[in-house]
Amino acid sequence: MRVRAGEFDAFKLKWQSGWLDTKGFSGTTESTYWYAPSARAVVKSELWITGQPGNACELVEFQLQP
């Protein structure tokens, strides 16, 4: 996985769910995370919710603490 903080070997974790609100509207939520053991962190994430624009975040820099 390449992000602005560098290139990492990462596990891709995907989560999906359906939802129904109190007004009877339904949809899906999908989240994807890339976890890099060498950074001990999620280096990128994406979120998609029915009817809304997508959202993505990525690691821009990091420094491991002892």
PDBQT receptor file of N, H, CA, C and O in Angstrom, charges set to zero:
ATOM      1  N   MET A   1       0.857  -1.174   0.000  1.00  0.00    +0.000 N 
ATOM      2  CA  MET A   1       0.000   0.000   0.000  1.00  0.00    +0.000 C 
ATOM      3  C   MET A   1       0.898   1.230   0.000  1.00  0.00    +0.000 C 
ATOM      4  O   MET A   1       1.742   1.392   0.881  1.00  0.00    +0.000 OA
ATOM      5  N   ARG A   2       0.713   2.082  -0.978  1.00  0.00    +0.000 N 
ATOM      6  H   ARG A   2       0.027   1.951  -1.694  1.00  0.00    +0.000 HD
ATOM      7  CA  ARG A   2       1.482   3.329  -1.038  1.00  0.00    +0.000 C 
ATOM      8  C   ARG A   2       0.583   4.485  -0.602  1.00  0.00    +0.000 C 
ATOM      9  O   ARG A   2      -0.496   4.700  -1.155  1.00  0.00    +0.000 OA
ATOM     10  N   VAL A   3       1.056   5.223   0.404  1.00  0.00    +0.000 N 
ATOM     11  H   VAL A   3       1.932   5.049   0.854  1.00  0.00    +0.000 HD
ATOM     12  CA  VAL A   3       0.392   6.439   0.881  1.00  0.00    +0.000 C 
ATOM     13  C   VAL A   3       1.443   7.536   0.953  1.00  0.00    +0.000 C 
ATOM     14  O   VAL A   3       2.619   7.286   0.688  1.00  0.00    +0.000 OA
ATOM     15  N   ARG A   4       1.032   8.740   1.307  1.00  0.00    +0.000 N 
ATOM     16  H   ARG A   4       0.077   8.943   1.522  1.00  0.00    +0.000 HD
ATOM     17  CA  ARG A   4       1.986   9.857   1.324  1.00  0.00    +0.000 C 
ATOM     18  C   ARG A   4       3.130   9.648   2.315  1.00  0.00    +0.000 C 
ATOM     19  O   ARG A   4       4.212  10.203   2.127  1.00  0.00    +0.000 OA
ATOM     20  N   ALA A   5       2.907   8.857   3.366  1.00  0.00    +0.000 N 
ATOM     21  H   ALA A   5       2.028   8.407   3.519  1.00  0.00    +0.000 HD
ATOM     22  CA  ALA A   5       3.956   8.594   4.359  1.00  0.00    +0.000 C 
ATOM     23  C   ALA A   5       4.964   7.549   3.891  1.00  0.00    +0.000 C 
ATOM     24  O   ALA A   5       5.996   7.359   4.535  1.00  0.00    +0.000 OA
ATOM     25  N   GLY A   6       4.679   6.863   2.770  1.00  0.00    +0.000 N 
ATOM     26  H   GLY A   6       3.841   7.017   2.247  1.00  0.00    +0.000 HD
ATOM     27  CA  GLY A   6       5.603   5.846   2.262  1.00  0.00    +0.000 C 
ATOM     28  C   GLY A   6       4.865   4.623   1.758  1.00  0.00    +0.000 C 
ATOM     29  O   GLY A   6       3.658   4.657   1.515  1.00  0.00    +0.000 OA
ATOM     30  N   GLU A   7       5.618   3.535   1.603  1.00  0.00    +0.000 N 
ATOM     31  H   GLU A   7       6.598   3.507   1.800  1.00  0.00    +0.000 HD
ATOM     32  CA  GLU A   7       5.048   2.285   1.119  1.00  0.00    +0.000 C 
ATOM     33  C   GLU A   7       5.116   1.248   2.223  1.00  0.00    +0.000 C 
ATOM     34  O   GLU A   7       6.152   1.082   2.867  1.00  0.00    +0.000 OA
ATOM     35  N   PHE A   8       4.002   0.544   2.444  1.00  0.00    +0.000 N 
ATOM     36  H   PHE A   8       3.160   0.678   1.921  1.00  0.00    +0.000 HD
ATOM     37  CA  PHE A   8       3.888  -0.403   3.544  1.00  0.00    +0.000 C 
ATOM     38  C   PHE A   8       3.258  -1.701   3.059  1.00  0.00    +0.000 C 
ATOM     39  O   PHE A   8       2.393  -1.690   2.183  1.00  0.00    +0.000 OA
ATOM     40  N   ASP A   9       3.696  -2.821   3.635  1.00  0.00    +0.000 N 
ATOM     41  H   ASP A   9       4.399  -2.829   4.347  1.00  0.00    +0.000 HD
ATOM     42  CA  ASP A   9       2.958  -4.063   3.491  1.00  0.00    +0.000 C 
ATOM     43  C   ASP A   9       1.771  -3.939   4.434  1.00  0.00    +0.000 C 
ATOM     44  O   ASP A   9       1.945  -3.644   5.617  1.00  0.00    +0.000 OA
ATOM     45  N   ALA A  10       0.570  -4.161   3.922  1.00  0.00    +0.000 N 
ATOM     46  H   ALA A  10       0.428  -4.401   2.961  1.00  0.00    +0.000 HD
ATOM     47  CA  ALA A  10      -0.617  -3.932   4.743  1.00  0.00    +0.000 C 
ATOM     48  C   ALA A  10      -1.664  -5.014   4.525  1.00  0.00    +0.000 C 
ATOM     49  O   ALA A  10      -1.762  -5.612   3.453  1.00  0.00    +0.000 OA
ATOM     50  N   PHE A  11      -2.443  -5.244   5.574  1.00  0.00    +0.000 N 
ATOM     51  H   PHE A  11      -2.364  -4.759   6.444  1.00  0.00    +0.000 HD
ATOM     52  CA  PHE A  11      -3.596  -6.124   5.507  1.00  0.00    +0.000 C 
ATOM     53  C   PHE A  11      -4.805  -5.277   5.139  1.00  0.00    +0.000 C 
ATOM     54  O   PHE A  11      -4.992  -4.191   5.688  1.00  0.00    +0.000 OA
ATOM     55  N   LYS A  12      -5.625  -5.760   4.218  1.00  0.00    +0.000 N 
ATOM     56  H   LYS A  12      -5.474  -6.642   3.772  1.00  0.00    +0.000 HD
ATOM     57  CA  LYS A  12      -6.849  -5.057   3.844  1.00  0.00    +0.000 C 
ATOM     58  C   LYS A  12      -8.001  -5.662   4.638  1.00  0.00    +0.000 C 
ATOM     59  O   LYS A  12      -8.260  -6.863   4.560  1.00  0.00    +0.000 OA
ATOM     60  N   LEU A  13      -8.685  -4.819   5.398  1.00  0.00    +0.000 N 
ATOM     61  H   LEU A  13      -8.475  -3.844   5.460  1.00  0.00    +0.000 HD
ATOM     62  CA  LEU A  13      -9.818  -5.243   6.217  1.00  0.00    +0.000 C 
ATOM     63  C   LEU A  13     -11.066  -4.540   5.687  1.00  0.00    +0.000 C 
ATOM     64  O   LEU A  13     -11.084  -3.316   5.558  1.00  0.00    +0.000 OA
ATOM     65  N   LYS A  14     -12.100  -5.305   5.383  1.00  0.00    +0.000 N 
ATOM     66  H   LYS A  14     -12.086  -6.299   5.487  1.00  0.00    +0.000 HD
ATOM     67  CA  LYS A  14     -13.308  -4.733   4.809  1.00  0.00    +0.000 C 
ATOM     68  C   LYS A  14     -14.497  -5.062   5.695  1.00  0.00    +0.000 C 
ATOM     69  O   LYS A  14     -14.654  -6.195   6.148  1.00  0.00    +0.000 OA
ATOM     70  N   TRP A  15     -15.331  -4.061   5.936  1.00  0.00    +0.000 N 
ATOM     71  H   TRP A  15     -15.203  -3.140   5.568  1.00  0.00    +0.000 HD
ATOM     72  CA  TRP A  15     -16.497  -4.210   6.787  1.00  0.00    +0.000 C 
ATOM     73  C   TRP A  15     -17.700  -3.671   6.033  1.00  0.00    +0.000 C 
ATOM     74  O   TRP A  15     -17.638  -2.576   5.475  1.00  0.00    +0.000 OA
ATOM     75  N   GLN A  16     -18.793  -4.422   6.009  1.00  0.00    +0.000 N 
ATOM     76  H   GLN A  16     -18.843  -5.312   6.463  1.00  0.00    +0.000 HD
ATOM     77  CA  GLN A  16     -20.017  -3.995   5.345  1.00  0.00    +0.000 C 
ATOM     78  C   GLN A  16     -21.193  -4.230   6.273  1.00  0.00    +0.000 C 
ATOM     79  O   GLN A  16     -21.216  -5.207   7.022  1.00  0.00    +0.000 OA
ATOM     80  N   SER A  17     -22.172  -3.334   6.225  1.00  0.00    +0.000 N 
ATOM     81  H   SER A  17     -22.154  -2.541   5.616  1.00  0.00    +0.000 HD
ATOM     82  CA  SER A  17     -23.386  -3.539   7.015  1.00  0.00    +0.000 C 
ATOM     83  C   SER A  17     -24.552  -2.845   6.324  1.00  0.00    +0.000 C 
ATOM     84  O   SER A  17     -24.373  -1.949   5.500  1.00  0.00    +0.000 OA
ATOM     85  N   GLY A  18     -25.737  -3.283   6.683  1.00  0.00    +0.000 N 
ATOM     86  H   GLY A  18     -25.883  -4.011   7.353  1.00  0.00    +0.000 HD
ATOM     87  CA  GLY A  18     -26.950  -2.634   6.221  1.00  0.00    +0.000 C 
ATOM     88  C   GLY A  18     -27.583  -1.902   7.390  1.00  0.00    +0.000 C 
ATOM     89  O   GLY A  18     -27.347  -2.245   8.549  1.00  0.00    +0.000 OA
ATOM     90  N   TRP A  19     -28.380  -0.901   7.087  1.00  0.00    +0.000 N 
ATOM     91  H   TRP A  19     -28.571  -0.623   6.146  1.00  0.00    +0.000 HD
ATOM     92  CA  TRP A  19     -29.013  -0.146   8.163  1.00  0.00    +0.000 C 
ATOM     93  C   TRP A  19     -30.425   0.269   7.764  1.00  0.00    +0.000 C 
ATOM     94  O   TRP A  19     -30.763   0.327   6.582  1.00  0.00    +0.000 OA
ATOM     95  N   LEU A  20     -31.232   0.553   8.767  1.00  0.00    +0.000 N 
ATOM     96  H   LEU A  20     -30.957   0.505   9.727  1.00  0.00    +0.000 HD
ATOM     97  CA  LEU A  20     -32.601   1.024   8.607  1.00  0.00    +0.000 C 
ATOM     98  C   LEU A  20     -32.833   2.063   9.694  1.00  0.00    +0.000 C 
ATOM     99  O   LEU A  20     -32.699   1.757  10.879  1.00  0.00    +0.000 OA
ATOM    100  N   ASP A  21     -33.182   3.295   9.303  1.00  0.00    +0.000 N 
ATOM    101  H   ASP A  21     -33.291   3.543   8.340  1.00  0.00    +0.000 HD
ATOM    102  CA  ASP A  21     -33.373   4.334  10.321  1.00  0.00    +0.000 C 
ATOM    103  C   ASP A  21     -34.838   4.386  10.770  1.00  0.00    +0.000 C 
ATOM    104  O   ASP A  21     -35.679   3.647  10.258  1.00  0.00    +0.000 OA
ATOM    105  N   THR A  22     -35.125   5.255  11.718  1.00  0.00    +0.000 N 
ATOM    106  H   THR A  22     -34.441   5.855  12.133  1.00  0.00    +0.000 HD
ATOM    107  CA  THR A  22     -36.460   5.329  12.302  1.00  0.00    +0.000 C 
ATOM    108  C   THR A  22     -37.519   5.842  11.333  1.00  0.00    +0.000 C 
ATOM    109  O   THR A  22     -38.712   5.691  11.596  1.00  0.00    +0.000 OA
ATOM    110  N   LYS A  23     -37.105   6.449  10.212  1.00  0.00    +0.000 N 
ATOM    111  H   LYS A  23     -36.136   6.572   9.999  1.00  0.00    +0.000 HD
ATOM    112  CA  LYS A  23     -38.054   6.948   9.211  1.00  0.00    +0.000 C 
ATOM    113  C   LYS A  23     -38.275   5.949   8.077  1.00  0.00    +0.000 C 
ATOM    114  O   LYS A  23     -38.995   6.240   7.122  1.00  0.00    +0.000 OA
ATOM    115  N   GLY A  24     -37.651   4.766   8.182  1.00  0.00    +0.000 N 
ATOM    116  H   GLY A  24     -37.066   4.530   8.958  1.00  0.00    +0.000 HD
ATOM    117  CA  GLY A  24     -37.840   3.732   7.187  1.00  0.00    +0.000 C 
ATOM    118  C   GLY A  24     -36.852   3.753   6.034  1.00  0.00    +0.000 C 
ATOM    119  O   GLY A  24     -36.966   2.950   5.108  1.00  0.00    +0.000 OA
ATOM    120  N   PHE A  25     -35.878   4.665   6.077  1.00  0.00    +0.000 N 
ATOM    121  H   PHE A  25     -35.785   5.318   6.830  1.00  0.00    +0.000 HD
ATOM    122  CA  PHE A  25     -34.850   4.704   5.040  1.00  0.00    +0.000 C 
ATOM    123  C   PHE A  25     -33.797   3.642   5.332  1.00  0.00    +0.000 C 
ATOM    124  O   PHE A  25     -33.419   3.428   6.484  1.00  0.00    +0.000 OA
ATOM    125  N   SER A  26     -33.328   2.979   4.277  1.00  0.00    +0.000 N 
ATOM    126  H   SER A  26     -33.635   3.153   3.341  1.00  0.00    +0.000 HD
ATOM    127  CA  SER A  26     -32.319   1.942   4.466  1.00  0.00    +0.000 C 
ATOM    128  C   SER A  26     -31.152   2.178   3.515  1.00  0.00    +0.000 C 
ATOM    129  O   SER A  26     -31.258   2.940   2.554  1.00  0.00    +0.000 OA
ATOM    130  N   GLY A  27     -30.062   1.523   3.797  1.00  0.00    +0.000 N 
ATOM    131  H   GLY A  27     -29.976   0.904   4.577  1.00  0.00    +0.000 HD
ATOM    132  CA  GLY A  27     -28.887   1.645   2.952  1.00  0.00    +0.000 C 
ATOM    133  C   GLY A  27     -27.784   0.740   3.446  1.00  0.00    +0.000 C 
ATOM    134  O   GLY A  27     -28.001  -0.145   4.274  1.00  0.00    +0.000 OA
ATOM    135  N   THR A  28     -26.603   0.977   2.923  1.00  0.00    +0.000 N 
ATOM    136  H   THR A  28     -26.428   1.695   2.250  1.00  0.00    +0.000 HD
ATOM    137  CA  THR A  28     -25.447   0.187   3.325  1.00  0.00    +0.000 C 
ATOM    138  C   THR A  28     -24.292   1.112   3.702  1.00  0.00    +0.000 C 
ATOM    139  O   THR A  28     -24.190   2.247   3.237  1.00  0.00    +0.000 OA
ATOM    140  N   THR A  29     -23.455   0.593   4.536  1.00  0.00    +0.000 N 
ATOM    141  H   THR A  29     -23.538  -0.329   4.913  1.00  0.00    +0.000 HD
ATOM    142  CA  THR A  29     -22.212   1.251   4.921  1.00  0.00    +0.000 C 
ATOM    143  C   THR A  29     -21.079   0.287   4.606  1.00  0.00    +0.000 C 
ATOM    144  O   THR A  29     -21.151  -0.895   4.941  1.00  0.00    +0.000 OA
ATOM    145  N   GLU A  30     -20.037   0.792   3.966  1.00  0.00    +0.000 N 
ATOM    146  H   GLU A  30     -19.979   1.753   3.694  1.00  0.00    +0.000 HD
ATOM    147  CA  GLU A  30     -18.870  -0.040   3.656  1.00  0.00    +0.000 C 
ATOM    148  C   GLU A  30     -17.616   0.717   4.065  1.00  0.00    +0.000 C 
ATOM    149  O   GLU A  30     -17.377   1.843   3.630  1.00  0.00    +0.000 OA
ATOM    150  N   SER A  31     -16.826   0.075   4.907  1.00  0.00    +0.000 N 
ATOM    151  H   SER A  31     -17.020  -0.840   5.260  1.00  0.00    +0.000 HD
ATOM    152  CA  SER A  31     -15.550   0.646   5.347  1.00  0.00    +0.000 C 
ATOM    153  C   SER A  31     -14.426  -0.291   4.947  1.00  0.00    +0.000 C 
ATOM    154  O   SER A  31     -14.557  -1.510   5.058  1.00  0.00    +0.000 OA
ATOM    155  N   THR A  32     -13.324   0.275   4.483  1.00  0.00    +0.000 N 
ATOM    156  H   THR A  32     -13.217   1.265   4.392  1.00  0.00    +0.000 HD
ATOM    157  CA  THR A  32     -12.134  -0.502   4.160  1.00  0.00    +0.000 C 
ATOM    158  C   THR A  32     -10.952   0.140   4.864  1.00  0.00    +0.000 C 
ATOM    159  O   THR A  32     -10.757   1.354   4.803  1.00  0.00    +0.000 OA
ATOM    160  N   TYR A  33     -10.164  -0.700   5.536  1.00  0.00    +0.000 N 
ATOM    161  H   TYR A  33     -10.323  -1.686   5.586  1.00  0.00    +0.000 HD
ATOM    162  CA  TYR A  33      -8.983  -0.236   6.264  1.00  0.00    +0.000 C 
ATOM    163  C   TYR A  33      -7.773  -1.027   5.794  1.00  0.00    +0.000 C 
ATOM    164  O   TYR A  33      -7.876  -2.223   5.520  1.00  0.00    +0.000 OA
ATOM    165  N   TRP A  34      -6.628  -0.365   5.699  1.00  0.00    +0.000 N 
ATOM    166  H   TRP A  34      -6.544   0.607   5.921  1.00  0.00    +0.000 HD
ATOM    167  CA  TRP A  34      -5.365  -1.025   5.408  1.00  0.00    +0.000 C 
ATOM    168  C   TRP A  34      -4.490  -0.844   6.643  1.00  0.00    +0.000 C 
ATOM    169  O   TRP A  34      -4.084   0.270   6.973  1.00  0.00    +0.000 OA
ATOM    170  N   TYR A  35      -4.205  -1.959   7.325  1.00  0.00    +0.000 N 
ATOM    171  H   TYR A  35      -4.535  -2.864   7.057  1.00  0.00    +0.000 HD
ATOM    172  CA  TYR A  35      -3.392  -1.947   8.533  1.00  0.00    +0.000 C 
ATOM    173  C   TYR A  35      -1.987  -2.422   8.201  1.00  0.00    +0.000 C 
ATOM    174  O   TYR A  35      -1.806  -3.494   7.622  1.00  0.00    +0.000 OA
ATOM    175  N   ALA A  36      -0.984  -1.616   8.572  1.00  0.00    +0.000 N 
ATOM    176  H   ALA A  36      -1.130  -0.745   9.042  1.00  0.00    +0.000 HD
ATOM    177  CA  ALA A  36       0.417  -1.948   8.326  1.00  0.00    +0.000 C 
ATOM    178  C   ALA A  36       1.092  -2.281   9.658  1.00  0.00    +0.000 C 
ATOM    179  O   ALA A  36       1.285  -1.390  10.486  1.00  0.00    +0.000 OA
ATOM    180  N   PRO A  37       1.452  -3.547   9.878  1.00  0.00    +0.000 N 
ATOM    181  CA  PRO A  37       2.113  -3.911  11.131  1.00  0.00    +0.000 C 
ATOM    182  C   PRO A  37       3.400  -3.121  11.390  1.00  0.00    +0.000 C 
ATOM    183  O   PRO A  37       3.696  -2.790  12.538  1.00  0.00    +0.000 OA
ATOM    184  N   SER A  38       4.161  -2.819  10.348  1.00  0.00    +0.000 N 
ATOM    185  H   SER A  38       3.920  -3.088   9.416  1.00  0.00    +0.000 HD
ATOM    186  CA  SER A  38       5.419  -2.098  10.560  1.00  0.00    +0.000 C 
ATOM    187  C   SER A  38       5.196  -0.673  11.072  1.00  0.00    +0.000 C 
ATOM    188  O   SER A  38       6.056  -0.120  11.757  1.00  0.00    +0.000 OA
ATOM    189  N   ALA A  39       4.053  -0.082  10.745  1.00  0.00    +0.000 N 
ATOM    190  H   ALA A  39       3.355  -0.532  10.189  1.00  0.00    +0.000 HD
ATOM    191  CA  ALA A  39       3.715   1.253  11.241  1.00  0.00    +0.000 C 
ATOM    192  C   ALA A  39       2.880   1.180  12.515  1.00  0.00    +0.000 C 
ATOM    193  O   ALA A  39       2.681   2.181  13.203  1.00  0.00    +0.000 OA
ATOM    194  N   ARG A  40       2.389  -0.045  12.821  1.00  0.00    +0.000 N 
ATOM    195  H   ARG A  40       2.551  -0.858  12.263  1.00  0.00    +0.000 HD
ATOM    196  CA  ARG A  40       1.497  -0.256  13.963  1.00  0.00    +0.000 C 
ATOM    197  C   ARG A  40       0.268   0.633  13.872  1.00  0.00    +0.000 C 
ATOM    198  O   ARG A  40      -0.210   1.159  14.877  1.00  0.00    +0.000 OA
ATOM    199  N   ALA A  41      -0.242   0.797  12.647  1.00  0.00    +0.000 N 
ATOM    200  H   ALA A  41       0.146   0.370  11.830  1.00  0.00    +0.000 HD
ATOM    201  CA  ALA A  41      -1.358   1.731  12.442  1.00  0.00    +0.000 C 
ATOM    202  C   ALA A  41      -2.122   1.402  11.170  1.00  0.00    +0.000 C 
ATOM    203  O   ALA A  41      -1.628   0.702  10.286  1.00  0.00    +0.000 OA
ATOM    204  N   VAL A  42      -3.333   1.923  11.103  1.00  0.00    +0.000 N 
ATOM    205  H   VAL A  42      -3.734   2.491  11.821  1.00  0.00    +0.000 HD
ATOM    206  CA  VAL A  42      -4.086   1.931   9.855  1.00  0.00    +0.000 C 
ATOM    207  C   VAL A  42      -3.473   3.040   9.009  1.00  0.00    +0.000 C 
ATOM    208  O   VAL A  42      -3.418   4.193   9.438  1.00  0.00    +0.000 OA
ATOM    209  N   VAL A  43      -3.008   2.694   7.802  1.00  0.00    +0.000 N 
ATOM    210  H   VAL A  43      -3.052   1.758   7.453  1.00  0.00    +0.000 HD
ATOM    211  CA  VAL A  43      -2.347   3.691   6.961  1.00  0.00    +0.000 C 
ATOM    212  C   VAL A  43      -3.295   4.315   5.947  1.00  0.00    +0.000 C 
ATOM    213  O   VAL A  43      -2.987   5.351   5.358  1.00  0.00    +0.000 OA
ATOM    214  N   LYS A  44      -4.453   3.684   5.742  1.00  0.00    +0.000 N 
ATOM    215  H   LYS A  44      -4.704   2.842   6.220  1.00  0.00    +0.000 HD
ATOM    216  CA  LYS A  44      -5.451   4.257   4.841  1.00  0.00    +0.000 C 
ATOM    217  C   LYS A  44      -6.812   3.707   5.218  1.00  0.00    +0.000 C 
ATOM    218  O   LYS A  44      -6.938   2.561   5.650  1.00  0.00    +0.000 OA
ATOM    219  N   SER A  45      -7.844   4.552   5.048  1.00  0.00    +0.000 N 
ATOM    220  H   SER A  45      -7.742   5.483   4.697  1.00  0.00    +0.000 HD
ATOM    221  CA  SER A  45      -9.212   4.084   5.263  1.00  0.00    +0.000 C 
ATOM    222  C   SER A  45     -10.143   4.754   4.264  1.00  0.00    +0.000 C 
ATOM    223  O   SER A  45      -9.899   5.875   3.817  1.00  0.00    +0.000 OA
ATOM    224  N   GLU A  46     -11.204   4.051   3.925  1.00  0.00    +0.000 N 
ATOM    225  H   GLU A  46     -11.402   3.141   4.287  1.00  0.00    +0.000 HD
ATOM    226  CA  GLU A  46     -12.239   4.576   3.031  1.00  0.00    +0.000 C 
ATOM    227  C   GLU A  46     -13.593   4.240   3.639  1.00  0.00    +0.000 C 
ATOM    228  O   GLU A  46     -13.774   3.166   4.212  1.00  0.00    +0.000 OA
ATOM    229  N   LEU A  47     -14.546   5.163   3.513  1.00  0.00    +0.000 N 
ATOM    230  H   LEU A  47     -14.399   6.036   3.047  1.00  0.00    +0.000 HD
ATOM    231  CA  LEU A  47     -15.890   4.974   4.040  1.00  0.00    +0.000 C 
ATOM    232  C   LEU A  47     -16.897   5.358   2.975  1.00  0.00    +0.000 C 
ATOM    233  O   LEU A  47     -16.812   6.436   2.387  1.00  0.00    +0.000 OA
ATOM    234  N   TRP A  48     -17.846   4.476   2.728  1.00  0.00    +0.000 N 
ATOM    235  H   TRP A  48     -17.915   3.600   3.206  1.00  0.00    +0.000 HD
ATOM    236  CA  TRP A  48     -18.923   4.726   1.763  1.00  0.00    +0.000 C 
ATOM    237  C   TRP A  48     -20.253   4.461   2.443  1.00  0.00    +0.000 C 
ATOM    238  O   TRP A  48     -20.453   3.385   3.006  1.00  0.00    +0.000 OA
ATOM    239  N   ILE A  49     -21.169   5.423   2.401  1.00  0.00    +0.000 N 
ATOM    240  H   ILE A  49     -21.006   6.297   1.943  1.00  0.00    +0.000 HD
ATOM    241  CA  ILE A  49     -22.504   5.283   2.956  1.00  0.00    +0.000 C 
ATOM    242  C   ILE A  49     -23.495   5.607   1.846  1.00  0.00    +0.000 C 
ATOM    243  O   ILE A  49     -23.331   6.595   1.129  1.00  0.00    +0.000 OA
ATOM    244  N   THR A  50     -24.522   4.774   1.706  1.00  0.00    +0.000 N 
ATOM    245  H   THR A  50     -24.654   3.972   2.289  1.00  0.00    +0.000 HD
ATOM    246  CA  THR A  50     -25.530   4.985   0.674  1.00  0.00    +0.000 C 
ATOM    247  C   THR A  50     -26.022   6.436   0.682  1.00  0.00    +0.000 C 
ATOM    248  O   THR A  50     -26.403   6.969   1.724  1.00  0.00    +0.000 OA
ATOM    249  N   GLY A  51     -26.008   7.056  -0.487  1.00  0.00    +0.000 N 
ATOM    250  H   GLY A  51     -25.699   6.623  -1.334  1.00  0.00    +0.000 HD
ATOM    251  CA  GLY A  51     -26.546   8.407  -0.632  1.00  0.00    +0.000 C 
ATOM    252  C   GLY A  51     -25.619   9.526  -0.201  1.00  0.00    +0.000 C 
ATOM    253  O   GLY A  51     -26.021  10.689  -0.201  1.00  0.00    +0.000 OA
ATOM    254  N   GLN A  52     -24.390   9.205   0.165  1.00  0.00    +0.000 N 
ATOM    255  H   GLN A  52     -24.063   8.260   0.165  1.00  0.00    +0.000 HD
ATOM    256  CA  GLN A  52     -23.445  10.233   0.598  1.00  0.00    +0.000 C 
ATOM    257  C   GLN A  52     -22.141  10.082  -0.173  1.00  0.00    +0.000 C 
ATOM    258  O   GLN A  52     -21.811   8.987  -0.627  1.00  0.00    +0.000 OA
ATOM    259  N   PRO A  53     -21.392  11.185  -0.325  1.00  0.00    +0.000 N 
ATOM    260  CA  PRO A  53     -20.095  11.057  -0.993  1.00  0.00    +0.000 C 
ATOM    261  C   PRO A  53     -19.133  10.226  -0.153  1.00  0.00    +0.000 C 
ATOM    262  O   PRO A  53     -19.245  10.182   1.072  1.00  0.00    +0.000 OA
ATOM    263  N   GLY A  54     -18.201   9.578  -0.811  1.00  0.00    +0.000 N 
ATOM    264  H   GLY A  54     -18.110   9.614  -1.806  1.00  0.00    +0.000 HD
ATOM    265  CA  GLY A  54     -17.210   8.765  -0.115  1.00  0.00    +0.000 C 
ATOM    266  C   GLY A  54     -16.223   9.622   0.665  1.00  0.00    +0.000 C 
ATOM    267  O   GLY A  54     -16.117  10.829   0.447  1.00  0.00    +0.000 OA
ATOM    268  N   ASN A  55     -15.509   8.981   1.572  1.00  0.00    +0.000 N 
ATOM    269  H   ASN A  55     -15.595   8.000   1.750  1.00  0.00    +0.000 HD
ATOM    270  CA  ASN A  55     -14.538   9.665   2.412  1.00  0.00    +0.000 C 
ATOM    271  C   ASN A  55     -13.300   8.771   2.506  1.00  0.00    +0.000 C 
ATOM    272  O   ASN A  55     -13.414   7.573   2.765  1.00  0.00    +0.000 OA
ATOM    273  N   ALA A  56     -12.127   9.351   2.298  1.00  0.00    +0.000 N 
ATOM    274  H   ALA A  56     -12.035  10.325   2.088  1.00  0.00    +0.000 HD
ATOM    275  CA  ALA A  56     -10.878   8.588   2.396  1.00  0.00    +0.000 C 
ATOM    276  C   ALA A  56      -9.865   9.367   3.236  1.00  0.00    +0.000 C 
ATOM    277  O   ALA A  56      -9.798  10.595   3.177  1.00  0.00    +0.000 OA
ATOM    278  N   CYS A  57      -9.085   8.630   4.010  1.00  0.00    +0.000 N 
ATOM    279  H   CYS A  57      -9.140   7.632   4.058  1.00  0.00    +0.000 HD
ATOM    280  CA  CYS A  57      -8.013   9.209   4.825  1.00  0.00    +0.000 C 
ATOM    281  C   CYS A  57      -6.770   8.358   4.636  1.00  0.00    +0.000 C 
ATOM    282  O   CYS A  57      -6.861   7.146   4.441  1.00  0.00    +0.000 OA
ATOM    283  N   GLU A  58      -5.603   8.999   4.695  1.00  0.00    +0.000 N 
ATOM    284  H   GLU A  58      -5.528   9.984   4.853  1.00  0.00    +0.000 HD
ATOM    285  CA  GLU A  58      -4.360   8.233   4.615  1.00  0.00    +0.000 C 
ATOM    286  C   GLU A  58      -3.299   8.857   5.499  1.00  0.00    +0.000 C 
ATOM    287  O   GLU A  58      -3.329  10.051   5.795  1.00  0.00    +0.000 OA
ATOM    288  N   LEU A  59      -2.358   8.018   5.914  1.00  0.00    +0.000 N 
ATOM    289  H   LEU A  59      -2.333   7.047   5.674  1.00  0.00    +0.000 HD
ATOM    290  CA  LEU A  59      -1.248   8.444   6.749  1.00  0.00    +0.000 C 
ATOM    291  C   LEU A  59      -0.297   9.319   5.931  1.00  0.00    +0.000 C 
ATOM    292  O   LEU A  59       0.105   8.939   4.832  1.00  0.00    +0.000 OA
ATOM    293  N   VAL A  60       0.061  10.484   6.462  1.00  0.00    +0.000 N 
ATOM    294  H   VAL A  60      -0.265  10.793   7.356  1.00  0.00    +0.000 HD
ATOM    295  CA  VAL A  60       0.969  11.373   5.733  1.00  0.00    +0.000 C 
ATOM    296  C   VAL A  60       2.379  11.351   6.303  1.00  0.00    +0.000 C 
ATOM    297  O   VAL A  60       3.337  11.636   5.585  1.00  0.00    +0.000 OA
ATOM    298  N   GLU A  61       2.523  11.017   7.587  1.00  0.00    +0.000 N 
ATOM    299  H   GLU A  61       1.744  10.785   8.170  1.00  0.00    +0.000 HD
ATOM    300  CA  GLU A  61       3.852  10.826   8.165  1.00  0.00    +0.000 C 
ATOM    301  C   GLU A  61       3.705  10.071   9.476  1.00  0.00    +0.000 C 
ATOM    302  O   GLU A  61       2.636  10.065  10.088  1.00  0.00    +0.000 OA
ATOM    303  N   PHE A  62       4.784   9.439   9.897  1.00  0.00    +0.000 N 
ATOM    304  H   PHE A  62       5.652   9.444   9.401  1.00  0.00    +0.000 HD
ATOM    305  CA  PHE A  62       4.742   8.727  11.171  1.00  0.00    +0.000 C 
ATOM    306  C   PHE A  62       6.146   8.567  11.729  1.00  0.00    +0.000 C 
ATOM    307  O   PHE A  62       7.143   8.652  11.013  1.00  0.00    +0.000 OA
ATOM    308  N   GLN A  63       6.186   8.332  13.032  1.00  0.00    +0.000 N 
ATOM    309  H   GLN A  63       5.375   8.263  13.614  1.00  0.00    +0.000 HD
ATOM    310  CA  GLN A  63       7.444   8.046  13.708  1.00  0.00    +0.000 C 
ATOM    311  C   GLN A  63       7.115   7.089  14.839  1.00  0.00    +0.000 C 
ATOM    312  O   GLN A  63       6.309   7.410  15.712  1.00  0.00    +0.000 OA
ATOM    313  N   LEU A  64       7.734   5.914  14.829  1.00  0.00    +0.000 N 
ATOM    314  H   LEU A  64       8.389   5.653  14.119  1.00  0.00    +0.000 HD
ATOM    315  CA  LEU A  64       7.492   4.943  15.886  1.00  0.00    +0.000 C 
ATOM    316  C   LEU A  64       8.131   5.406  17.185  1.00  0.00    +0.000 C 
ATOM    317  O   LEU A  64       9.252   5.913  17.196  1.00  0.00    +0.000 OA
ATOM    318  N   GLN A  65       7.402   5.224  18.280  1.00  0.00    +0.000 N 
ATOM    319  H   GLN A  65       6.491   4.812  18.272  1.00  0.00    +0.000 HD
ATOM    320  CA  GLN A  65       7.923   5.555  19.601  1.00  0.00    +0.000 C 
ATOM    321  C   GLN A  65       8.365   4.254  20.281  1.00  0.00    +0.000 C 
ATOM    322  O   GLN A  65       7.757   3.206  20.066  1.00  0.00    +0.000 OA
ATOM    323  N   PRO A  66       9.412   4.320  21.092  1.00  0.00    +0.000 N 
ATOM    324  CA  PRO A  66       9.884   3.091  21.778  1.00  0.00    +0.000 C 
ATOM    325  C   PRO A  66       8.854   2.568  22.765  1.00  0.00    +0.000 C 
ATOM    326  O   PRO A  66       9.088   1.552  23.420  1.00  0.00    +0.000 OA
TER     327      PRO A  66
